[in-house]
């Protein structure tokens, strides 16, 4: 490193890159000679095994769980029974994409100090990281809109789920199209040919319009969809509550003029739920579906929130060599947490589609485990008390 500086090999660098390259090289040890090999970040030198284990467990668990969801939807043909399951299948496909491609590459980028992944991945990786996030949020939003329309007007045709899922991917790609405009790549091998052949610097140009773009993404792709889904699900809860509270009405056809107003009022009540009666909406089934869909959305929003806030915070705080360790550790934790829904969403789906007997077996298993643990704890406590009493008795029996 000192050899590079002494030979003034930075003279040919573009002026705007000099400070960036200098700060970039400060992250390496002085005895670093081979920059073509992956160089571990100094900030994670002692903690990277924990991150590798955590990310690996999340990748394997997420891929298996989402593949299991796809297998259930395809084997039981759930997509033919309810369009909601088409959206669920799209969530599973997105989860597999995240676990197979996004998470492994993101882990490598977060752990490695030098950029050895080339020019193409420098421009494509930010798009690849954000596309699944936008697809999931749009899928949840379309699912809420479709279910609200179905509960409000059951006789009307529902949204075409397959076309909507393809539309989610197209819109998500359109959202991230500006990313390459704000991404810059410097091939160090063109200026420092001795040790930096094939090594580059991938940086984001934090111009004012880029900051406005990221802030607008936070509002348009995170806050507004969540607020909209909250409103839609609150209206759906009112519809389901009214649907399940409507009593069965029976009256005679023999009507006298004195009580002729009663049938007219009954007809008004029946007219409010006539659409639901025509489609025979199962209030209990729809309430159960809504409960699990809300749980999926809440878990996804809560897990994604720290990463979204951190991305906004990075716009206000400049990352330097001195504070890079805190940024790196915090960012790796937030990224891991943001991908936890790749496991929680399939688990909620399994709980949603499990019959009562399966749930009873699971509850009984945990109850037996809890009782066994309590008995073991009680036995240990009793043995400890007996041992203390025996010691006390021996001590008291020793003559003075």
URVENCOR-V467384 format. One record per backbone hydrogen bond with DSSP energy under -1.0 kcal/mol. CO is the residue of the C=O (numbers start at 1). NH is the residue of the N-H. E is the energy in kcal/mol with one decimal. If there is no record, write none. Layout:
CO,NH,E ; CO,NH,E
//
This chain:
1,5,-1.8 ; 2,6,-2.4 ; 3,7,-1.4 ; 4,9,-1.4 ; 5,8,-1.3 ; 8,11,-1.1 ; 10,13,-1.2 ; 14,17,-1.6 ; 17,21,-2.8 ; 18,22,-2.4 ; 19,23,-2.3 ; 20,24,-2.1 ; 21,25,-2.4 ; 22,26,-1.2 ; 24,27,-1.0 ; 25,28,-1.5 ; 29,32,-1.5 ; 39,113,-4.0 ; 41,44,-1.0 ; 44,48,-1.8 ; 47,51,-1.5 ; 48,52,-2.8 ; 49,53,-2.3 ; 50,54,-2.5 ; 51,55,-2.9 ; 52,56,-2.4 ; 53,57,-2.5 ; 54,58,-2.0 ; 55,59,-2.5 ; 56,60,-2.5 ; 57,61,-2.6 ; 58,62,-2.5 ; 59,63,-2.3 ; 60,64,-2.3 ; 61,65,-2.5 ; 62,66,-2.3 ; 63,67,-2.0 ; 64,68,-2.1 ; 65,69,-1.9 ; 66,70,-2.2 ; 67,71,-2.1 ; 68,72,-2.2 ; 69,73,-2.5 ; 70,74,-2.3 ; 71,75,-2.8 ; 72,76,-2.4 ; 73,78,-1.4 ; 77,80,-1.0 ; 78,82,-1.9 ; 82,85,-1.6 ; 83,86,-1.2 ; 83,87,-1.2 ; 84,88,-2.0 ; 85,89,-2.2 ; 86,90,-1.9 ; 87,91,-2.1 ; 88,92,-2.1 ; 89,93,-2.5 ; 90,94,-2.4 ; 91,95,-2.3 ; 92,96,-2.2 ; 93,97,-2.2 ; 94,98,-2.3 ; 95,99,-2.3 ; 96,100,-2.7 ; 97,101,-2.2 ; 97,102,-1.4 ; 98,103,-3.2 ; 101,105,-1.5 ; 102,106,-2.6 ; 103,107,-2.5 ; 104,108,-2.0 ; 105,109,-2.4 ; 106,110,-2.3 ; 107,111,-1.8 ; 108,112,-2.3 ; 111,41,-2.7 ; 115,200,-2.1 ; 119,123,-1.4 ; 120,124,-2.3 ; 121,125,-2.6 ; 124,128,-2.5 ; 125,129,-2.4 ; 126,130,-1.4 ; 127,131,-2.2 ; 130,134,-2.2 ; 131,135,-2.4 ; 132,136,-2.4 ; 133,137,-2.0 ; 134,138,-2.6 ; 135,139,-2.3 ; 136,140,-2.3 ; 137,141,-2.1 ; 138,142,-2.8 ; 139,143,-2.3 ; 140,144,-2.0 ; 141,145,-2.4 ; 142,146,-2.7 ; 143,147,-2.2 ; 144,148,-2.2 ; 145,149,-2.3 ; 146,150,-2.1 ; 147,151,-2.4 ; 148,152,-2.4 ; 149,153,-2.8 ; 153,156,-1.4 ; 160,164,-2.0 ; 161,165,-2.3 ; 162,166,-2.0 ; 163,167,-2.2 ; 164,168,-1.9 ; 165,169,-1.5 ; 166,170,-2.1 ; 167,171,-2.8 ; 168,172,-2.3 ; 169,173,-2.2 ; 170,174,-2.0 ; 171,175,-2.1 ; 172,176,-1.4 ; 176,179,-1.6 ; 179,182,-1.1 ; 182,205,-3.1 ; 184,203,-2.8 ; 186,201,-2.2 ; 187,190,-1.4 ; 188,191,-1.1 ; 188,192,-3.4 ; 196,199,-1.9 ; 199,188,-1.3 ; 201,186,-2.3 ; 203,184,-3.1 ; 204,206,-1.0 ; 205,207,-2.1 ; 207,211,-2.1 ; 208,212,-2.1 ; 209,213,-2.0 ; 210,214,-2.3 ; 211,215,-2.3 ; 212,216,-2.4 ; 213,217,-1.9 ; 214,218,-1.9 ; 215,219,-1.8 ; 216,220,-3.2 ; 217,221,-2.6 ; 218,223,-2.0 ; 219,224,-2.8 ; 222,226,-1.5 ; 223,227,-2.7 ; 224,228,-2.7 ; 225,229,-2.6 ; 226,230,-2.3 ; 227,231,-2.1 ; 228,232,-2.6 ; 229,233,-2.6 ; 230,234,-1.6 ; 231,235,-2.1 ; 232,236,-2.4 ; 233,237,-1.9 ; 234,238,-1.6 ; 235,239,-2.0 ; 236,240,-2.7 ; 237,241,-2.4 ; 238,242,-2.4 ; 239,243,-2.4 ; 240,244,-2.4 ; 241,245,-1.2 ; 253,255,-1.1 ; 257,260,-1.0 ; 261,265,-1.8 ; 262,266,-2.3 ; 263,267,-2.6 ; 264,268,-1.5 ; 265,269,-1.9 ; 266,270,-2.6 ; 267,271,-2.2 ; 268,272,-1.2 ; 273,277,-2.3 ; 274,278,-2.4 ; 275,279,-1.8 ; 276,281,-1.6 ; 282,286,-2.6 ; 283,287,-2.3 ; 284,288,-2.2 ; 285,289,-2.5 ; 286,290,-2.5 ; 287,291,-2.2 ; 288,292,-1.9 ; 289,293,-2.3 ; 290,294,-2.5 ; 291,295,-1.7 ; 292,296,-2.2 ; 293,297,-2.3 ; 294,298,-2.6 ; 295,299,-2.4 ; 296,300,-2.2 ; 297,301,-2.8 ; 298,302,-2.7 ; 299,303,-2.0 ; 300,304,-1.9 ; 301,305,-1.5 ; 304,308,-2.0 ; 305,309,-2.5 ; 306,310,-2.3 ; 307,311,-2.1 ; 308,312,-1.5 ; 309,313,-2.4 ; 310,314,-2.0 ; 313,316,-1.1 ; 313,317,-1.8 ; 323,327,-1.9 ; 324,328,-3.1 ; 325,329,-2.4 ; 326,330,-2.3 ; 327,331,-2.7 ; 328,332,-2.4 ; 329,333,-2.0 ; 330,334,-2.4 ; 331,335,-2.5 ; 332,336,-2.0 ; 333,337,-2.4 ; 334,338,-2.2 ; 335,339,-1.0 ; 337,340,-1.2 ; 339,342,-1.6 ; 340,343,-2.5 ; 340,344,-1.8 ; 341,345,-2.1 ; 343,347,-1.8 ; 344,348,-2.5 ; 345,349,-2.0 ; 346,350,-2.4 ; 347,351,-2.3 ; 348,352,-2.3 ; 349,353,-2.0 ; 355,359,-1.8 ; 356,360,-2.4 ; 357,361,-2.1 ; 358,362,-2.1 ; 359,363,-2.7 ; 360,364,-2.6 ; 361,365,-2.0 ; 362,366,-2.3 ; 363,367,-2.4 ; 364,368,-2.5 ; 365,369,-2.4 ; 366,370,-2.4 ; 367,371,-2.7 ; 368,372,-2.6 ; 369,373,-2.2 ; 370,374,-2.4 ; 371,375,-2.5 ; 372,376,-2.4 ; 373,377,-2.4 ; 374,378,-2.6 ; 375,379,-2.4 ; 376,380,-2.3 ; 377,381,-2.3 ; 378,382,-2.3 ; 379,383,-2.5 ; 380,384,-2.3 ; 381,385,-2.2 ; 382,386,-2.4 ; 383,387,-2.3 ; 384,388,-2.3 ; 385,389,-2.3 ; 386,390,-2.4 ; 387,391,-2.1 ; 388,392,-2.2 ; 389,393,-2.4 ; 390,394,-2.3 ; 391,395,-2.3 ; 392,396,-1.9 ; 393,397,-1.5
//
